[in-house]
Amino acid sequence: MKLRADEVLIQMAETFRSRNSEYGDNWITVGKVFAALFPEGLELKTEADWIAFHWLSWIVGKLTRFTNSNMQSLDSLHDIVVYGAMLETFLRSNHQQQLERKTDDDKK
């Protein structure tokens, strides 16, 4: 079944209403959490900085969804763990690459 654009928009509005009733205005909470975590601001310069921040942002978003669900959203808890593992994997890999680059530079 091919949907018209107005039908897609209606579905999107329904998804928004459903999620918003479950999690509230989570994006506002996320902003407040980041302001509290980084009161002096946060400087992201490298691709690695942005990748790490991406995972942190998802973790914070899931954490605030969990709290907004009256600490009932098991899906959010699972996602926090998965995103944490992905962030750790990235950080370990990135750290290893930096060590290897430093070792290569030291050999030159």
Summary of the structure (lengths in Angstrom):
residues: 108
radius of gyration: 19.2
end to end distance: 62.4
largest distance: 62.4
contacts: 243
relative contact order: 0.09
helix: 81%
strand: 0%
